[in-house]
């Protein structure tokens, strides 16, 4: 199985979506390298970054499902490292 390293950046403006984000990330746990969450109280948002090493279809599915949640914006950056 060929995997690719990527970083999923998530900006959450609707805190009601946080529980579902955590559920989706838990499903992808075998592929997650690390995760960092930063609450930004001045703008009432949270910023989450997730480093992942997974097949590209898994990464796309996770980021797509998270991006469909209310009050959530997602961008995924892929590295050139494939293996």
Backbone as CSV, one residue per row, in Angstrom:
resi,resn,N_x,N_y,N_z,CA_x,CA_y,CA_z,C_x,C_y,C_z
1,UNK,0.850,-1.175,0.000,0.000,0.000,0.000,0.896,1.239,0.000
2,UNK,0.755,2.051,-1.025,1.547,3.266,-1.144,0.896,4.383,-0.343
3,UNK,1.691,5.062,0.475,1.169,6.150,1.300,1.884,7.443,0.943
4,UNK,1.273,8.530,1.376,1.829,9.858,1.126,1.672,10.691,2.387
5,UNK,2.707,11.415,2.751,2.654,12.284,3.923,1.914,13.563,3.545
6,UNK,1.013,13.987,4.434,0.236,15.201,4.204,-0.050,15.891,5.529
7,UNK,-0.446,17.149,5.438,-0.896,17.899,6.612,-2.299,18.406,6.317
8,UNK,-3.218,18.068,7.206,-4.597,18.543,7.096,-4.746,19.698,8.082
9,UNK,-5.130,20.861,7.566,-5.336,22.042,8.403,-6.836,22.293,8.500
10,UNK,-7.309,22.401,9.732,-8.746,22.534,9.986,-8.982,23.801,10.800
11,UNK,-9.888,24.657,10.334,-10.292,25.838,11.104,-11.760,25.652,11.470
12,UNK,-12.028,25.713,12.766,-13.369,25.435,13.286,-13.965,26.718,13.862
13,UNK,-15.085,27.154,13.279,-15.781,28.324,13.818,-17.081,27.935,14.518
14,UNK,-17.529,26.693,14.338,-18.728,26.183,15.017,-18.286,25.050,15.945
15,UNK,-18.190,25.349,17.221,-17.669,24.372,18.183,-18.565,23.139,18.322
16,UNK,-19.790,23.201,17.807,-20.655,22.026,17.824,-20.134,20.923,16.903
17,UNK,-19.217,21.256,15.997,-18.653,20.277,15.068,-17.424,19.560,15.625
18,UNK,-16.909,20.003,16.753,-15.667,19.451,17.293,-15.780,17.961,17.608
19,UNK,-16.872,17.541,18.195,-17.038,16.124,18.552,-16.989,15.242,17.298
20,UNK,-17.644,15.658,16.233,-17.645,14.874,14.997,-16.247,14.871,14.357
21,UNK,-15.535,15.991,14.433,-14.154,16.038,13.927,-13.312,15.009,14.671
22,UNK,-13.438,14.981,15.983,-12.670,14.025,16.782,-13.022,12.582,16.421
23,UNK,-14.288,12.297,16.169,-14.698,10.947,15.758,-14.045,10.559,14.437
24,UNK,-14.063,11.470,13.471,-13.481,11.194,12.158,-11.971,11.008,12.244
25,UNK,-11.306,11.814,13.064,-9.864,11.664,13.231,-9.528,10.368,13.966
26,UNK,-10.392,9.964,14.883,-10.180,8.698,15.595,-10.239,7.520,14.620
27,UNK,-11.142,7.586,13.644,-11.234,6.540,12.632,-9.944,6.438,11.811
28,UNK,-9.262,7.561,11.635,-8.024,7.600,10.851,-6.781,7.430,11.719
29,UNK,-6.967,7.126,12.989,-5.859,7.065,13.956,-4.671,6.213,13.522
30,UNK,-4.866,5.084,12.846,-3.699,4.291,12.442,-2.747,5.032,11.497
31,UNK,-3.240,6.070,10.842,-2.436,6.807,9.877,-1.904,8.139,10.419
32,UNK,-2.430,8.591,11.554,-2.072,9.901,12.091,-0.683,9.853,12.723
33,UNK,0.174,10.779,12.275,1.522,10.912,12.833,1.466,11.770,14.096
34,UNK,0.718,12.852,14.026,0.598,13.759,15.166,-0.482,14.792,14.911
35,UNK,-0.873,15.453,15.983,-1.983,16.404,15.917,-1.722,17.543,16.884
36,UNK,-2.108,18.762,16.477,-1.971,19.922,17.355,-3.246,20.757,17.241
37,UNK,-3.797,21.137,18.365,-4.978,21.991,18.385,-4.682,23.277,19.127
38,UNK,-5.109,24.394,18.552,-4.864,25.703,19.144,-6.188,26.463,19.228
39,UNK,-6.683,26.728,20.432,-7.867,27.588,20.530,-7.429,29.051,20.360
40,UNK,-8.120,29.775,19.501,-7.800,31.184,19.284,-9.001,31.992,19.756
41,UNK,-8.982,32.327,21.045,-10.121,32.953,21.694,-10.460,34.330,21.136
42,UNK,-9.462,35.058,20.666,-9.703,36.404,20.143,-10.640,36.380,18.935
43,UNK,-10.616,35.307,18.165,-11.472,35.187,16.981,-12.562,34.128,17.157
44,UNK,-12.612,33.512,18.336,-13.597,32.468,18.656,-13.549,31.303,17.656
45,UNK,-12.325,30.855,17.347,-12.125,29.714,16.459,-11.099,28.775,17.085
46,UNK,-11.018,27.599,16.525,-9.949,26.658,16.877,-9.243,26.266,15.595
47,UNK,-7.929,26.085,15.706,-7.101,25.688,14.574,-6.513,24.330,14.911
48,UNK,-6.727,23.362,14.029,-6.226,22.010,14.246,-5.363,21.630,13.052
49,UNK,-4.169,21.108,13.322,-3.338,20.564,12.250,-3.102,19.094,12.544
50,UNK,-3.182,18.292,11.489,-3.001,16.854,11.618,-1.988,16.404,10.569
51,UNK,-0.891,15.817,11.025,0.080,15.211,10.110,-0.338,13.760,9.923
52,UNK,-0.391,13.313,8.669,-0.905,11.982,8.353,-0.033,11.316,7.292
53,UNK,0.137,10.021,7.406,0.845,9.229,6.400,-0.096,8.105,6.005
54,UNK,-0.814,8.312,4.891,-1.884,7.397,4.497,-1.976,7.321,2.979
55,UNK,-2.675,6.315,2.477,-2.976,6.320,1.045,-3.746,7.604,0.709
56,UNK,-3.513,8.144,-0.464,-4.111,9.422,-0.809,-5.635,9.398,-0.732
57,UNK,-6.267,8.278,-1.060,-7.725,8.221,-1.000,-8.239,8.315,0.436
58,UNK,-7.483,7.763,1.384,-7.867,7.865,2.806,-7.754,9.316,3.266
59,UNK,-6.641,9.962,2.944,-6.440,11.363,3.330,-7.537,12.232,2.732
60,UNK,-7.851,12.019,1.463,-8.897,12.805,0.799,-10.262,12.572,1.430
61,UNK,-10.536,11.319,1.793,-11.823,11.006,2.413,-11.958,11.674,3.773
62,UNK,-10.913,11.588,4.582,-10.949,12.198,5.918,-11.142,13.705,5.801
63,UNK,-10.322,14.362,4.981,-10.418,15.816,4.868,-11.755,16.226,4.243
64,UNK,-12.252,15.443,3.287,-13.545,15.756,2.676,-14.699,15.641,3.648
65,UNK,-14.701,14.586,4.450,-15.779,14.391,5.431,-15.744,15.476,6.498
66,UNK,-14.543,15.849,6.930,-14.430,16.927,7.920,-14.877,18.251,7.309
67,UNK,-14.490,18.492,6.066,-14.840,19.745,5.398,-16.324,19.931,5.164
68,UNK,-17.096,18.857,5.195,-18.553,18.949,5.019,-19.281,19.367,6.290
69,UNK,-18.579,19.407,7.401,-19.223,19.761,8.671,-19.505,21.258,8.736
70,UNK,-20.550,21.595,9.467,-20.959,22.986,9.638,-19.878,23.792,10.354
71,UNK,-19.517,24.948,9.810,-18.568,25.846,10.457,-17.140,25.336,10.444
72,UNK,-16.788,24.530,9.452,-15.445,23.949,9.376,-14.864,24.211,7.986
73,UNK,-13.600,24.666,7.962,-12.861,24.850,6.721,-11.642,23.949,6.772
74,UNK,-11.360,23.237,5.667,-10.248,22.294,5.630,-9.412,22.533,4.378
75,UNK,-8.098,22.467,4.557,-7.153,22.473,3.435,-6.144,21.370,3.706
76,UNK,-5.775,20.654,2.656,-4.811,19.574,2.786,-3.619,19.865,1.892
77,UNK,-2.431,19.720,2.458,-1.200,19.920,1.723,-0.463,18.595,1.676
78,UNK,-0.147,18.144,0.457,0.532,16.871,0.268,2.031,17.086,0.040
79,UNK,2.832,16.213,0.625,4.266,16.250,0.372,4.573,15.442,-0.891
80,UNK,5.791,15.552,-1.334,6.250,14.754,-2.476,6.769,13.399,-2.015
81,UNK,6.733,13.149,-0.694,7.247,11.898,-0.132,6.191,10.813,-0.286
82,UNK,6.487,9.838,-1.119,5.566,8.728,-1.368,6.306,7.443,-1.034
83,UNK,5.633,6.525,-0.397,6.331,5.274,-0.077,5.440,4.220,0.475
